[in-house]
């Protein structure tokens, strides 16, 4: 099985489907990531605040895989935007991961009340230039945040990782990203189980039509929309199921029906609003 790759605006490529370890307990992380790598995942998404970078690193070390076969992302936490803190933060993350260089480093949240996300972005540019990460991007940045960091630095992020699922599609951000060649990464791609996504008629009907689970159907929707997606699970059978999404294709009508699930008023958001995380 070959997982498709997406070419970023800096020329680097990223596997379109990966494994996210948000809320994977540190004690479970090495096992879960090891199983993901055994099953064929090659893209791992973690963050300093998750507290499980060491487990990811242990799994990578035990895997025997060549470094250039893996794509590893971690993120700069909110209290480390100022001064030279990003330099210290990436050094700590690299040590925990057992790596000399990241594939992608993200500003985790813009923390607008602190008003230091432009500085954080400038520091990530320097970290990339220093060779500590191949690509740089942001997470949870709204259009005004994106416009400001580009205006003040001249550097466009490679990705923006945002909450994205059928009930909350953030089309203003995805439209901006498409216009500026920024790839979208979907976090919480299955809605974090906070609403009846799998029971929704467009999802259930498409799943039945293709002989797939509702989860596989929604992951396929993300992939066909061009998004980079990394569903989280700690169960091996679910890890395998989430990877088994490349032998079918949703029709244009099925895509449109799932697109139409969004209420359109922002009420589909199931996690924190970027304006409120500081």
C-alpha positions as a printed NumPy array, in Angstrom:
array([[  0.   ,   0.   ,   0.   ],
       [  1.282,   3.443,  -0.937],
       [ -0.041,   6.465,   0.93 ],
       [ -0.358,   9.471,  -1.409],
       [  1.866,  12.458,  -0.782],
       [  1.114,  16.158,  -1.069],
       [  3.724,  18.638,  -2.274],
       [  4.08 ,  21.668,  -0.019],
       [  4.823,  25.197,  -1.206],
       [  8.476,  24.797,  -0.175],
       [  8.923,  21.761,  -2.439],
       [  8.894,  19.182,   0.343],
       [  6.333,  16.374,   0.299],
       [  4.158,  15.063,   3.118],
       [  2.151,  11.831,   3.394],
       [ -1.508,  12.815,   3.096],
       [ -2.641,  10.344,   5.769],
       [ -0.825,  10.106,   9.06 ],
       [ -1.248,   9.181,  12.709],
       [ -2.023,  11.869,  15.276],
       [ -1.222,  11.285,  18.942],
       [ -3.329,  14.05 ,  20.523],
       [ -4.657,  12.713,  23.846],
       [ -2.768,   9.437,  23.482],
       [ -1.517,   8.829,  27.041],
       [  2.28 ,   8.976,  27.317],
       [  2.337,   5.414,  28.689],
       [  0.526,   4.145,  25.576],
       [  2.309,   6.22 ,  22.97 ],
       [  5.318,   4.004,  22.195],
       [  3.089,   0.967,  21.662],
       [  0.524,   2.839,  19.6  ],
       [  3.088,   4.546,  17.359],
       [  5.004,   1.284,  16.958],
       [  1.816,  -0.434,  15.796],
       [  1.045,   2.451,  13.439],
       [  4.501,   2.192,  11.879],
       [  4.145,  -1.604,  11.567],
       [  0.843,  -1.116,   9.732],
       [  2.383,   1.31 ,   7.246],
       [  1.924,   4.787,   8.659],
       [  4.924,   7.023,   7.958],
       [  3.61 ,  10.408,   9.129],
       [  3.385,  11.075,  12.883],
       [  1.882,  14.273,  14.302],
       [  2.62 ,  15.196,  17.923],
       [  3.137,  18.37 ,  19.963],
       [  5.149,  19.469,  22.968],
       [  1.981,  20.02 ,  25.001],
       [  0.799,  16.439,  24.397],
       [  3.512,  15.182,  26.746],
       [  4.223,  12.152,  24.579],
       [  7.146,  13.152,  22.347],
       [  9.393,  10.683,  24.205],
       [  7.052,   7.817,  23.348],
       [  7.015,   8.835,  19.701],
       [ 10.807,   8.974,  19.725],
       [ 11.112,   5.555,  21.365],
       [  8.835,   4.022,  18.735],
       [ 10.804,   5.633,  15.923],
       [ 14.085,   4.37 ,  17.375],
       [ 12.717,   0.848,  17.773],
       [ 11.178,   0.745,  14.29 ],
       [ 14.428,   0.348,  12.382],
       [ 13.024,   2.616,   9.672],
       [ 15.352,   4.975,   7.875],
       [ 14.904,   8.592,   8.905],
       [ 14.015,   9.663,   5.373],
       [ 11.09 ,   7.22 ,   5.365],
       [  9.368,   9.135,   8.169],
       [  7.603,  12.489,   8.393],
       [  7.517,  13.859,  11.944],
       [  5.651,  16.975,  13.069],
       [  5.64 ,  18.67 ,  16.453],
       [  4.501,  22.068,  17.66 ],
       [  5.615,  25.144,  19.596],
       [  3.458,  25.683,  22.671],
       [  1.781,  28.968,  23.551],
       [  4.02 ,  30.074,  26.424],
       [  7.19 ,  29.798,  24.32 ],
       [  6.628,  32.398,  21.613],
       [  8.762,  35.18 ,  23.107],
       [ 12.468,  35.925,  22.836],
       [ 14.606,  32.891,  22.077],
       [ 12.129,  30.477,  23.648],
       [ 11.333,  28.852,  20.269],
       [ 15.017,  27.885,  19.969],
       [ 14.944,  26.194,  23.38 ],
       [ 11.588,  24.596,  22.689],
       [ 12.618,  22.939,  19.436],
       [ 15.842,  21.722,  21.042],
       [ 13.826,  20.064,  23.805],
       [ 11.403,  18.497,  21.342],
       [ 14.222,  17.155,  19.174],
       [ 15.914,  15.635,  22.23 ],
       [ 12.689,  13.934,  23.329],
       [ 12.035,  12.659,  19.798],
       [ 15.633,  11.517,  19.369],
       [ 15.92 ,  13.433,  16.108],
       [ 18.364,  15.925,  14.665],
       [ 15.73 ,  17.607,  12.514],
       [ 11.962,  17.815,  12.231],
       [ 10.037,  17.492,   9.013],
       [  7.469,  20.088,  10.081],
       [  7.319,  22.516,  13.005],
       [  4.132,  24.435,  13.738],
       [  3.112,  27.427,  15.846],
       [  0.419,  25.603,  17.807],
       [ -1.986,  28.522,  18.463],
       [ -1.759,  32.231,  17.601],
       [ -2.551,  33.331,  21.206],
       [ -3.846,  36.712,  20.002],
       [ -4.118,  38.221,  23.503],
       [ -0.352,  37.899,  23.876],
       [  0.159,  39.336,  20.383],
       [  3.449,  37.509,  19.866],
       [  2.553,  35.089,  17.083],
       [  4.382,  37.159,  14.452],
       [  7.55 ,  36.902,  16.539],
       [  6.998,  33.158,  16.926],
       [  6.604,  32.83 ,  13.168],
       [  9.791,  34.822,  12.545],
       [ 11.668,  32.487,  14.887],
       [ 10.345,  29.436,  13.01 ],
       [ 11.666,  30.947,   9.782],
       [ 15.081,  31.174,  11.465],
       [ 14.842,  27.59 ,  12.727],
       [ 14.127,  26.386,   9.201],
       [ 17.061,  28.386,   7.858],
       [ 19.242,  26.81 ,  10.559],
       [ 18.269,  23.344,   9.31 ],
       [ 16.381,  22.26 ,  12.44 ],
       [ 13.174,  21.644,  10.493],
       [ 12.538,  21.068,   6.816],
       [  9.169,  22.829,   6.702],
       [  7.305,  25.286,   8.899],
       [  3.656,  26.051,   9.33 ],
       [  0.957,  27.114,  11.734],
       [ -2.013,  25.603,  13.509],
       [ -5.359,  27.146,  14.43 ],
       [ -4.575,  30.41 ,  12.642],
       [ -7.538,  32.375,  11.317],
       [ -7.364,  34.445,   8.129],
       [ -6.378,  37.718,   9.891],
       [ -3.512,  35.9  ,  11.653],
       [ -2.364,  34.377,   8.368],
       [ -2.528,  37.67 ,   6.511],
       [ -0.521,  39.416,   9.212],
       [  2.329,  36.914,   9.472],
       [  2.728,  36.895,   5.686],
       [  2.582,  40.687,   5.459],
       [  5.185,  41.125,   8.199],
       [  7.617,  38.371,   7.206],
       [  6.996,  37.675,   3.534],
       [  6.946,  33.934,   4.301],
       [  3.801,  31.88 ,   3.665],
       [  3.267,  28.846,   5.921],
       [  3.49 ,  25.434,   4.29 ],
       [  0.407,  24.243,   6.191],
       [ -2.335,  25.412,   8.521],
       [ -3.607,  22.68 ,  10.831],
       [ -7.179,  23.46 ,  11.864],
       [-10.243,  21.82 ,  13.373],
       [-12.021,  20.482,  10.311],
       [-14.804,  17.922,   9.933],
       [-18.148,  17.861,   8.117],
       [-19.931,  20.039,  10.704],
       [-17.147,  22.63 ,  10.798],
       [-15.394,  23.169,   7.474],
       [-13.912,  26.67 ,   7.961],
       [-14.309,  27.591,   4.306],
       [-12.919,  31.102,   4.756],
       [ -9.626,  29.55 ,   5.858],
       [ -9.606,  26.783,   3.261],
       [-10.362,  29.308,   0.49 ],
       [ -7.517,  31.56 ,   1.68 ],
       [ -5.2  ,  28.581,   1.877],
       [ -6.061,  27.469,  -1.659],
       [ -5.364,  30.964,  -2.981],
       [ -1.957,  31.068,  -1.257],
       [ -0.846,  27.439,  -1.808],
       [ -1.089,  26.592,   1.879],
       [ -2.076,  22.992,   2.543],
       [ -4.785,  22.304,   5.098],
       [ -4.307,  19.662,   7.784],
       [ -7.517,  18.494,   9.462],
       [ -7.4  ,  17.91 ,  13.193],
       [-10.373,  16.305,  14.908],
       [-11.3  ,  14.982,  11.446],
       [-14.046,  12.734,  12.836],
       [-15.534,  15.405,  15.09 ],
       [-13.941,  13.921,  18.232],
       [-17.118,  11.899,  18.797],
       [-18.905,  15.04 ,  19.976],
       [-21.839,  14.757,  17.576],
       [-23.52 ,  11.97 ,  15.626],
       [-21.318,  12.252,  12.55 ],
       [-21.475,   8.555,  11.736],
       [-25.256,   8.451,  11.972],
       [-25.719,  11.397,   9.615],
       [-27.566,  10.324,   6.482],
       [-24.961,  11.493,   3.903],
       [-22.171,   9.646,   5.748],
       [-24.2  ,   6.521,   6.464],
       [-25.495,   6.334,   2.89 ],
       [-22.035,   6.692,   1.34 ],
       [-20.576,   4.143,   3.772],
       [-23.286,   1.641,   2.854],
       [-22.84 ,   2.258,  -0.864],
       [-19.121,   1.501,  -0.723],
       [-19.107,  -1.223,   1.908],
       [-16.999,   0.928,   4.229],
       [-17.392,   2.184,   7.773],
       [-18.607,   5.723,   8.423],
       [-15.149,   6.605,   9.763],
       [-13.485,   5.388,   6.567],
       [-16.023,   7.363,   4.556],
       [-15.261,  10.616,   6.373],
       [-11.504,  10.059,   6.117],
       [-11.987,   9.514,   2.389],
       [-13.952,  12.785,   2.195],
       [-10.98 ,  14.639,   3.722],
       [ -8.554,  13.003,   1.308],
       [-10.643,  13.803,  -1.758],
       [-10.96 ,  17.407,  -0.588],
       [ -7.15 ,  17.554,  -0.693],
       [ -6.721,  17.841,   3.065],
       [ -3.935,  16.158,   5.027],
       [ -5.536,  14.069,   7.747],
       [ -4.378,  12.108,  10.773],
       [ -7.117,  10.37 ,  12.747],
       [ -6.197,   9.245,  16.238],
       [ -6.776,   5.845,  17.788],
       [ -4.99 ,   3.642,  20.302],
       [ -6.52 ,   0.388,  18.985],
       [ -4.596,  -1.575,  16.384],
       [ -7.73 ,  -2.674,  14.528],
       [ -8.905,   0.949,  14.248],
       [ -5.456,   2.064,  13.111],
       [ -5.67 ,  -0.532,  10.346],
       [ -9.229,   0.471,   9.457],
       [ -8.275,   4.149,   9.17 ],
       [ -5.533,   3.212,   6.72 ],
       [ -7.839,   1.111,   4.532],
       [ -9.272,   4.041,   2.562],
       [ -7.477,   3.904,  -0.775],
       [ -9.547,   1.276,  -2.584],
       [-12.695,   3.333,  -3.112],
       [-13.72 ,   6.816,  -4.184],
       [-16.694,   8.93 ,  -3.182],
       [-18.788,  10.323,  -6.012],
       [-19.21 ,  14.03 ,  -6.592],
       [-22.749,  13.774,  -5.259],
       [-21.576,  11.994,  -2.107],
       [-18.915,  14.649,  -1.516],
       [-21.487,  17.407,  -2.026],
       [-23.938,  15.772,   0.394],
       [-21.28 ,  15.615,   3.132],
       [-20.222,  19.199,   2.324],
       [-23.822,  20.258,   2.944],
       [-23.733,  18.95 ,   6.532],
       [-22.153,  22.144,   7.851],
       [-24.685,  24.45 ,   9.528],
       [-22.806,  27.471,   8.166],
       [-23.025,  29.586,  11.318],
       [-19.944,  28.29 ,  13.103],
       [-22.026,  26.231,  15.516],
       [-20.385,  23.008,  14.371],
       [-17.111,  23.77 ,  16.147],
       [-16.512,  21.161,  18.855],
       [-13.291,  22.486,  20.384],
       [-11.729,  25.795,  21.408],
       [-11.958,  28.935,  19.294],
       [ -8.52 ,  30.309,  18.34 ],
       [ -9.483,  33.761,  19.639],
       [ -9.974,  32.274,  23.094],
       [ -6.818,  30.166,  23.491],
       [ -4.103,  32.279,  25.053]])
